[in-house]
Amino acid sequence: MTASLLPQRTTRTRAPRTSAPEGYKINWWLTALMLVASLTVLLPLYFTLAMALKSPDQVGTGTGLAWPNPMNWDNFAEAYVATGFARAFMSTAFVTVFSVLGALASSSLVAYAIARNWNHRFFRGSFVYLLSAMFIPFPVIILPLIKQTAILGLDNPAGVVFLHVLGGISFNTLLYIAFVRSIPVELEESARMDGATTWQVFRRIIFPLLAPMNATVGIFAFLGSWNDFLLPQMMIADPALQTLPVVQMLFQGEFNTNYSLAFASYLMAMAPTLVVYILAQRWVLSGVMRGAVK
């Protein structure tokens, strides 16, 4: 009796260890491949940074991958003054910002009009016309375009913006149309029953739902405008209004190239794109995920 009143010792049985799911195992081959692939970005970046910090004497001696000792930080100040970086940066920012805004506004409107009026022959023909423009090599039409913009007084950054927006409509519209078709038409019909106009439907319903595709088109337009060299060089007549990719050519002479200042200016021109990516990374990733769910 007394034995039954004593607290009895309970034995705990441990649950058997289960192996980790297959999806959580580390794929060493894939990890090694990604590390090797990352070298294609890290090595050029290291080379650019090393060259930007070298003096002209250090550039001619040793290998290009050798880290400079001592580091010459004055190259950035000299490149800033030589290129007129502030003025060229403002010109490039003007072209980039308005090219991105123009690409988002024009391409989304054109895609919405074509997708919602696909039964009309005119809009189907417009879609084919836009697609056909993608197969025309740009160098074939660049000289007539530059001649026309010069006659119209658009030989300035505004003309570069106009051609960037116009040239990107074909590809951007193709991206937008596929996404607009996935948006239910019932959303627009319910809004029209409440008295909304076509413009209000697009601005308040369709365009916000296009956020994933807006991120994609915005990235393409930003990179294409910021890094463009050909159009600003051939269109902008005033040297004081030239963009960064064009003014950086002054470091390349007929017989020699000042590599230290050139690479320093390349890094300064690349910095805004890195800042934009870091700030917009969350929206870019969320846009990609939303587009995948859709």
C-alpha positions in Angstrom: 0.0 0.0 0.0 2.7 2.4 0.9 4.6 1.5 -2.2 1.6 2.6 -4.3 1.6 6.0 -2.6 5.2 6.7 -3.5 5.7 8.7 -6.6 6.6 6.4 -9.4 9.4 7.2 -11.7 8.3 7.7 -15.3 10.5 7.0 -18.1 10.5 9.4 -21.0 10.8 7.9 -24.4 12.6 10.1 -26.9 11.0 10.4 -30.3 13.1 8.9 -33.0 15.2 11.3 -34.9 14.0 11.9 -38.4 16.3 12.9 -41.2 15.9 16.4 -42.6 13.6 16.7 -45.6 15.2 16.3 -49.0 14.6 20.0 -49.8 16.6 21.1 -46.8 19.8 19.3 -47.7 22.6 21.3 -49.0 23.4 20.7 -52.6 27.2 21.1 -52.6 27.5 20.9 -56.4 25.0 23.7 -56.9 26.7 25.7 -54.1 30.1 25.3 -55.7 28.6 26.3 -59.1 27.1 29.4 -57.6 30.4 30.4 -56.0 32.2 30.0 -59.3 29.5 32.0 -61.1 29.8 34.8 -58.5 33.4 35.2 -59.5 32.3 36.5 -62.9 30.9 39.5 -61.0 33.3 39.8 -58.1 36.5 39.6 -60.1 35.7 42.4 -62.5 34.4 44.5 -59.6 37.7 43.9 -57.7 39.7 44.7 -60.8 37.8 48.0 -61.3 38.3 49.0 -57.7 42.0 48.2 -57.7 42.5 50.1 -60.9 40.6 53.1 -59.6 42.9 53.3 -56.6 46.2 53.0 -58.5 48.5 55.8 -59.5 49.6 56.0 -63.2 53.0 54.5 -62.2 51.3 51.6 -60.5 49.1 50.9 -63.5 52.2 50.2 -65.7 53.9 47.9 -63.2 52.7 44.5 -61.9 49.6 42.7 -62.7 46.1 44.3 -63.0 44.9 42.2 -60.0 47.5 43.5 -57.6 46.1 45.7 -54.8 47.6 49.2 -54.9 49.9 50.2 -52.0 49.5 53.0 -51.2 46.0 53.7 -52.4 45.4 56.8 -54.4 42.0 58.2 -53.4 42.7 61.5 -55.3 41.7 59.7 -58.5 38.0 60.1 -57.6 38.3 63.8 -57.0 40.2 64.3 -60.3 37.7 62.3 -62.2 34.9 64.2 -60.6 36.3 67.5 -61.8 37.5 66.3 -65.2 34.1 64.9 -66.2 32.0 67.6 -64.7 30.3 64.8 -62.8 27.6 66.9 -61.1 26.4 68.4 -64.4 26.6 65.1 -66.3 24.9 63.3 -63.4 21.9 65.7 -63.5 21.6 65.2 -67.2 21.7 61.5 -66.9 19.2 61.5 -64.0 16.8 63.7 -66.1 17.0 61.3 -69.0 16.6 58.2 -66.8 13.7 59.4 -64.6 11.6 60.7 -67.4 12.4 57.6 -69.6 11.2 55.3 -66.8 8.0 57.3 -66.2 7.3 57.6 -69.9 7.8 53.9 -70.4 5.5 52.9 -67.5 2.7 55.4 -68.6 2.8 54.9 -72.3 3.3 51.1 -72.5 0.7 50.3 -69.8 -1.9 52.4 -71.6 -1.2 50.9 -75.0 -1.2 47.4 -73.6 -4.5 48.0 -71.7 -6.2 49.4 -74.8 -5.1 46.4 -77.0 -5.9 43.7 -74.4 -9.4 45.0 -73.7 -10.2 45.6 -77.4 -8.7 42.5 -78.9 -11.9 41.7 -80.9 -11.4 44.8 -83.0 -9.3 44.5 -86.1 -7.6 47.8 -85.6 -6.1 46.9 -82.2 -5.0 43.4 -83.4 -3.3 45.1 -86.3 -1.7 47.6 -83.9 -0.3 44.7 -81.8 1.2 43.1 -84.9 2.6 46.5 -86.0 4.3 46.9 -82.6 5.8 43.5 -82.7 7.2 44.0 -86.2 9.1 47.0 -84.9 11.1 44.7 -82.6 12.7 43.0 -85.7 14.0 46.2 -87.2 17.7 46.8 -86.3 18.1 50.1 -84.5 21.3 51.2 -86.3 19.3 51.1 -89.6 16.9 53.8 -88.4 19.0 55.8 -86.1 20.3 58.3 -88.7 16.8 59.2 -90.0 15.6 59.6 -86.4 18.5 61.9 -85.4 17.8 64.0 -88.5 14.1 64.3 -87.6 14.8 65.2 -84.0 17.3 67.8 -85.1 14.7 69.4 -87.4 12.1 69.4 -84.5 14.6 71.0 -82.1 14.9 67.8 -80.0 18.7 67.5 -80.2 18.9 67.6 -76.4 18.1 65.3 -73.4 14.4 65.7 -74.0 14.8 64.1 -77.5 16.8 61.2 -75.9 13.9 60.7 -73.5 11.4 60.7 -76.4 13.3 58.1 -78.4 13.9 55.9 -75.3 10.1 55.8 -74.6 9.2 55.3 -78.2 11.8 52.6 -78.8 10.7 50.6 -75.7 7.0 50.6 -76.4 7.1 47.4 -78.5 8.9 45.2 -75.9 7.2 46.7 -72.9 3.7 46.4 -74.4 4.4 42.8 -75.1 5.1 42.3 -71.4 2.1 44.3 -70.2 -0.4 42.6 -72.5 0.2 39.1 -71.1 -0.3 40.5 -67.5 -3.4 42.6 -68.3 -5.1 39.5 -69.7 -4.7 37.8 -66.4 -6.7 40.5 -64.6 -10.4 39.6 -64.4 -12.7 41.7 -66.5 -15.3 41.5 -63.7 -13.3 44.0 -61.6 -13.7 46.6 -64.3 -17.4 45.8 -64.9 -18.2 46.3 -61.2 -16.4 49.6 -61.2 -18.2 50.8 -64.2 -21.5 49.9 -62.6 -20.6 52.2 -59.8 -20.1 55.0 -62.3 -16.3 54.9 -62.9 -15.0 56.0 -66.3 -12.4 54.1 -68.3 -9.6 56.4 -67.1 -10.7 55.9 -63.5 -10.8 52.2 -63.9 -7.3 52.1 -65.3 -5.8 54.5 -62.8 -7.5 53.1 -59.7 -7.8 49.4 -60.5 -5.7 48.2 -63.4 -2.5 50.2 -62.9 -2.1 49.3 -59.2 -2.6 45.6 -60.1 0.2 46.0 -62.6 2.8 46.6 -59.9 4.9 43.4 -60.6 5.1 44.2 -64.3 5.8 47.9 -63.5 8.8 46.8 -61.5 10.1 44.7 -64.4 9.6 47.4 -67.0 11.0 50.0 -64.7 14.2 48.1 -64.2 14.7 47.5 -67.9 14.0 51.2 -68.7 16.3 52.4 -65.9 19.3 50.3 -66.9 18.7 51.0 -70.6 18.6 54.8 -70.0 21.3 55.1 -67.4 23.9 53.1 -69.4 23.0 54.4 -72.9 25.9 55.7 -74.8 24.9 55.8 -78.5 21.8 58.0 -78.5 23.2 60.8 -76.2 26.4 60.9 -78.2 24.7 61.2 -81.5 21.7 63.4 -80.5 22.8 65.9 -77.9 24.5 68.8 -79.6 25.5 70.8 -76.5 28.5 69.2 -74.8 27.4 70.7 -71.5 24.3 68.5 -71.5 26.0 65.2 -72.2 25.4 62.2 -70.0 27.8 60.2 -67.9 28.6 57.4 -70.4 29.6 60.0 -73.0 31.7 62.3 -70.9 33.7 59.3 -69.6 35.2 58.9 -73.1 37.5 61.9 -72.5 39.9 59.6 -70.6 40.6 57.6 -73.8 43.0 59.5 -76.0 44.4 58.6 -79.4 47.6 57.1 -78.1 47.0 56.5 -74.4 44.3 56.0 -71.8 44.2 57.2 -68.2 43.0 54.0 -66.7 43.0 55.2 -63.1 40.7 58.2 -63.7 38.6 56.2 -66.1 37.9 53.4 -63.7 37.3 55.9 -60.9 34.7 57.6 -63.0 33.1 54.2 -63.8 32.7 53.4 -60.2 31.1 56.8 -59.5 28.7 56.3 -62.3 27.9 52.7 -61.1 27.2 53.8 -57.5 23.7 55.2 -58.2 22.5 52.0 -59.8 23.7 50.0 -56.8 21.9 52.5 -54.4 18.7 52.2 -56.4 18.9 48.4 -56.4 19.5 48.3 -52.6 16.6 50.7 -51.9 14.2 49.0 -54.3 15.3 45.4 -53.6 12.3 44.7 -51.4 9.8 46.0 -54.0 11.6 44.1 -56.8 11.5 40.8 -54.9 7.9 41.3 -53.8 6.9 42.1 -57.4 8.5 39.0 -58.7 6.7 36.9 -56.1 3.4 38.5 -56.8 3.9 37.9 -60.5 4.7 34.3 -59.9 1.5 33.8 -57.7 -0.6 35.5 -60.4 
